[in-house]
Amino acid sequence: MPFQSPFFDAPQAVPAAPARISAAWRAAVLGLVLALVQAAPARADNDWLGIAVPRPLETGTAGVNIRLDETQRQYWDDGAYNYYMIDADGGVKVQDLLAINARLDWRLEPRLVLEADVPVVFSEFAPDTGSTVEYYNLNTPAVEESQGLGDVRLGLRGALKDASDGFNAGWSLALVAPTGLSPFSAPQTLAATGDGRWQALPGFVLGGLSGPWEGWFQAVGRLQFGQQVESSSQAYLDWTWGPAAGGNVSLPDGGSWLAPRYGADCVAGLAWIWYRDDTSRMGLGLEATAHWLSPFTAAGVSLGLQSEQYYVLTPELQARYGRFSAIVGWQAEYIYAVEEPFSIYGDIIFDIAYAF
């Protein structure tokens, strides 16, 4: 069917002069631009819940979310002491890690959202030159680099109510594919960009808004499926110092069957909204995260490691204007971390979103 302009299809319309047609199109373009920058029709005020918890509902029909997570990892905690990370060559290593995660959301219906997470990971690692960690740059000959796609995640999440003002609850189910470079097949563990396993993540979230206060709680189960891998002695599972502390535990050379692992992540958050109107709001938030993952078992034998666990506090500055929202946060993982490389300086996180 040939295109017909809506300006000539209105009842009793009179053909307009060229100047009027031009003015009408200018008005249409201006209206489209304003629609992109102005707020969507008000449905809910608590449509985002911090860094760790995704939105239960989007204000539009689709959304894009870009998150940058930067940290410098140089320590390993075995539950008793903190150790420098020791590489296969026996030297102390530090790692600058930058993850850029793009999440695409598509609201299939008011209470159902399809989401896809596509991370890209950049890693630089180098020997530490002294008893304290020193910064380095790419001009240093000993610095090595790794970059590539991380583990892609595809999931669904739903909500109990169409509008999320007041109290709301939701559920989520995601599948993580091992599209990143596995730590078991990477030339060095620090070069890995993924976990190397298929994973299933079922979960639920609760949230509520009362006056200037907003709170939320999320629990997500984690199942890492079993995996046959070809590994080397440089594929480390921990980074402790010396035999007395476990001594750089690694998988045996050649093929190994990694048994399934299971665990959970829980997040509790509270935000104080100190400014709010019809199109914008600003707030201060704090999220507490707990992570637990069962011990590592290969070829039916425990490797002697504890369960992986950490606790994180994340203070946040939250802002929204119209269809844009942004969060800036800092994660202090050094509060408690076991069998996990971490940074005493914490992670810096930027999260920017736009709803179409």
N, C-alpha and C positions, 0 to 999 in steps of 0.2 A: 504494500500500500504506500503510495507517495506520501511524503511528509506534508502535514498541514499545520500551519502556524496557529496557535491558540488565540492569537490576537484577531484572526479573521473568522473564527468559529463561534464566537459569542453571539447570542441572539440579537438580532437587529443591529449587527455591527456594520459600520460604514467603512469602506476602504480608506485607509489612512494615507496621508501624504508621506513621502519618503522621510521627511524630517521627523514625523511622529513615530514612524516605524523604528528609526534609529534611537529615538528617545526611549521607546518601549524596551528595546533590547538592552540599552544601557541600564535601565531600571532592573531588568531581569538579572543581568550579570551582577549588579550591585547587591541585589537581594540574595543571590547565591553566596557571594563573599561574606555578607553579614551572617548568613545561616551557618557558615563554617566556623566563625569566630564567636558567635553568641552561644549562650547556653541552650541546651536541649530543653524541651518542656519538662518542668519540674516533676519528677516522679519520686525521688528519694534523696535524702540528704546524706545518709551513711552508705553511699555506693562505693566506697573504697575503705580498706581496713588496714592500711599499713604496708610495710615492705614484705613481710613474710606471707601474708594471707591475700590471695587474689580477690578481686571484687566478686561478690555473689551475683550481681546483676550490672549490666552496663546501661548507661543512659541512652545510648544509641543502638543501632543495629549491628555495629562492628566496632572494633577498637584495636589499637596498636600500642604496645607497652615496651619501652626500651629501658633496660636496667644495666648499669655499669657497676661492677663489684671489683674493687682493687685491694690487694693485700700483699704484705711481704711476710713470707713464712720462713722461720729459721729454727723453730724449736719443736721438740717432740716430748710428750708427757706420757710416761708409762704408768701413772697412778701414784708413783712414789717420788720421782724427781723429774725435773725438766732437763732435757739434753739438747745439744745442738744436733742438727740433722747431719748424719755422716753418710757420704756417698760410697759407691763401690771402690773408689780409689783411696778410701780412708780419710778423705778431706772433709772439712766442715762446709756445708753448702747452705746458701740462702736462695730464696726464690721470690721474684716479683711476679704476681699472678693477676692478670686482668681478664675478667669474663664479661662479655657483652651479650646479653640475653634479649632476644626479640620475642615477645609473646603476641600472637595474633588471636583475637577473640571474635567469634561470630555468634550473635544471639539468634538461635534458631527459633525461639519463641520467648515470651516474657520471662519464663522461669527456667530456661535451658540454654546454656552457652557451650559452644564447642571452642576449644582452645588448642593452640599449637605453640610450643616453646622451641626456639632454634637458637642455641648458644654458640658463640665463637670464643675460643680461649686463646689467650696470648701468654706465654710463659718465658721468662728469662731467669737463668740460674747460673750461679758462679760461686767459686770458693770464697769463704770468709777469710779475711786477711789478718785477723787478730782475735783476741779473746772477746771482743765485742763486735757486733754486726756492723759492717760499714756499707754505705751505699755504693753502688757501682753503676756504670753505664755501658752502652754497647761498644764504646771504643776500647774497653778493657779486653785484652786478647783472650782471657779465660772465660769470658761470658758466652754462654750458649743460649740458643733460642729454640722455641717450639711454638707453633700456632696451628690452629685448625678447628674444624667443627667439633663441638661437644656432643653430648648425648641428647638427641631430640626427644621431646615429650609431646604426646598427643592425649588429650583428655576431654572429659565432659564434666560440667558442674551445674547443679540446679539449685533452686531456692524454694522455700516453703511458700512465700508470698510474692505477688507481683511487685508490690511496693515495699521497700526495705526501711521505711521510717519506723521508728519504734523498735520492736523486736523482730528479728528474722533468723531463719536457720537455713542451712543448705548442705549439700553433699557433693562429693567429687570422686572421680575415678579416672586414673591416668595410667598410661603405659609408656615406659621409657625404653627407647631402643639404643643399643650400644654402638652408635654411629661415630663416637669419638675414638681417638687413639687410646687403646687399652693400656693400663700400666703394666700388664703382663707381656705385651708384645712390643712396647716402646723400647728404644735402645737404652733409655734411662727412665727410671720411675718419674722423675720430675718433668719429663717431656710429655707425659700422658695428658690427654684432654677429656677423658671420660672414665667411667667406672669399669667398662669391659663386661657388663652383664645386662641382660633384660631385667626390667624391674616393673612391678605393679604397685600402684599407690592409691588405695582407697581411703577416703576421709570424710569428715563432716566439719561444719563451722557453725558457730552461734554468734550473733551480734545484736547489739541494742544501743539505742540513742535516747538519752534523757537530758534535756536542757543542753548545757555546753559540754556534757560528758558523753563519751562513746566508748564502749568496751566490746571485746571480741575474744573468742577462744576457738582454736582449730586443732584437731588431732588428725594426723595422716599416718596410716600404716605403711610399712615398706617391706616388700618381699623381693629379694634379689634371687633370681633363679640360678640353679646350678649351671656350670659352664666348663667345657673342656678347653684348656688353654695350653699353648706352647710357651714356656717361660724360660728365663735364664736366671742365673744367680744375682744378676743386677736388678731384678724386679723386686724391689724391697717392699715388705709389708709393714716394717717399722724402721725407725731411724735411731734407736737407742745406742748409747755409747758403751762399747765393750761387752765381753761375754757375761760379766756379772749382772748386766742390766738386760740381757736377752740378746744383745749383739747383732743388730742388723738382720733380723729374721727375713728370710726370702724363701721363695718356692724352690723346690729342687729343679735342676735343669731338665728340659724335655717336657713331655706331656703330663698334665696334672688335671684331675677332676676337682673343681671347686664346688663344695657343697653349698646348697642354698643358705642364705642368711635372711634374717627377719628382724624387724625393728619398728620404731615409731618416732615421729616428730610431733611435738606439742608446742603451740604458740598461744600465749595470753597477752593481750594488749589493752592499753587504756590511753585515750587521747582527750585532751582539753581543747575545745574549739573556742578560741578567743575572739574570732571575728567570723560573722556569717551574714550573707544576704541572699537574694534570689539567684545570683549568678556566680558567687565566689565564696570561698571560706578559707581560713587559715587556722592551723592548730599545731599543738605540740603533743607528741605521743611517745610512749615507751612500750616496747615489746620484749617479752621474756621467752626464749626458745630453749627447749630441752630436746636432745637427740640421743637415741640409743639404737645400736645395731649389734646383733649377736656375734660371738667370736668367730674367727676365721678357721675353717676346717678344709683341708685339702687331702684328697685320696683317702677319706675316712679317718684321718688322723688330725687331732687338734695341734695347731702350731704353737700353742702355749701363750697366745696373746689374750688379753682381756677383751671384753666387749668394747666396741667403739662408742664413746659418749662425750658429749659436751653440753655446756650451758652458756647461753649468750644473752646479753642485754643489749638492746638497740634503741637508743634515744633518737627521735625523728623530728624533723620539721616538715609539716604537711601543708600543701597549698593547692587550691583549685580556682581556676577562672574559666567559666563557661565549660567548654568541652575539654580543656586542658587540665591536667593535674600533675603534680610533681611531689616527690618525697626525697629528702636528703637524710641519710642516717649513718650512724657509726656503730659497728658491732664489736663488742669487747669480748672476744672468744677466750681470751686468756683467763677469764674468771675460773673456768674449769674445763679441761680437755684431756681425754685419755685415748691413746692409740690414734692420735690425729695430729698431723702437723698444724701448727698455729703460729700466730703472730702476737707478740705482746703489745704491738701498736694498734691492733684491731683492723677491721675492714672498713673502708669508706664506700658508701653505696649511694648512687644516684638513680632515681626511678622517675621516668617521664612517660605520661600516657596521653592519648587523644582518642576520644570516642566520636565515631562518625554517625 
